[in-house]
């Protein structure tokens, strides 16, 4: 199982909320156990919840892969997950404090790129 700290943006330490942006979401070994078990990454439709709850029709799932529920971003909003991603196998992003794409400062997007 992975600890949910993998989704803390760079600059956020120990689960404290730091409203720093722009930043990067640490990818670490986020989906490695899921992919090793199932042979693929979760689809966009399954989302990050597939790390915690067995998806329907996924017989090789051997999770949960997180000890707790999927964490929220530093502003209390759900992360956005896309598979395939625009620049990698998958994208994980937060739209910042304002929850809208783009922006600067605290409103800047935080991604895994």
N, C-alpha and C positions, 0 to 999 in steps of 0.2 A: 504494500500500500504506500502511496505517496502522501506526504503531508500537503495540505492545501496551500502552503507557502509558495508554490510554483507560480501562482497567479499574482503575487504581489509585484507591482511595477517596480522597476529599478528606482531606488530611493526610498522605498517603503520597507522598513525593517521591523521585525518582530511583530508583525500584524498591526502596527500603529498606522494610522491614516496620515499619510503625507500628501498634501495636495500639490505635488510637483508634476509638471508636465512641460514639454513632451517627455515621454519616457518609453521604455520598452518593457514588455512583459517577458519575464524569463521563461524560456521554453523548457529548459532542462530535459528531463526524460518524461515529459508530460504524458504522452500517449504510448510510450514504448510497451508497457505491460499489456495494455488493451490490444495494441496491434499484434504483439506476439501471440496472444491468445486467439484473436479473431481473424487475423490475416489482413486487416485493413483498419483505417481510421474511422471513427464515427462519422456518419453523414451529417450534413448541415442540419437536417431535420431532427436527427437524434440529439445533436448538440452535446454540450459538456455534461449533461445529465447522464449520458451513457457511461460515464466514469463511476457513477454512484449506483444507478439502477439498471438492472438487466433489460436491455432492449428486447422487444418481442422478436421472435424468430432469430435469435442470436445464440445458438446452442453452445458455442465455444467460449462465451463470456465467462470469466472466472473471477469477477470482481466481488465486492466493490474495490475500485482502484484508488479511492480517496478515503481517508478516515472519517471525514465529515462531509457535509453538503458542499457543493461547488461554492466557493466564496464569491462575494460581490466585489465590484471594483471599489476604489477608495472613496467614491461618492455614494455608495450604497445601491448601485445599479448593476444589473446582470451584464456580464461580459457577452460580447457578440462572438460567435464561433461560425466559421465558414470552411467548408471542405468540398472541393479543393480551394486553397487560398489563392490570392493573387500573385504572391511571390514565393510561396512554399507549399508544402503538402496541405497545410491548413493555416488559417489566420485566426488569431484571438485578439480582440480589440475592445477598448473602452472608448466611448466618445467624449470622455472628460466630464468636467463638472456640469456642463450645460446639457449633456446627453445628445448633442447634435454633431454630425460629421464636421470635421475641420475645426477651426478655432485656434486661438493662441493662449499662452499662459495656462491657467487652470482649465480652460475649455479645449485645449489641444487634445487630439486623439492620442491614445497610448496603444501601441501594437506590439506584436512579437517579431517584427522585422528589424 
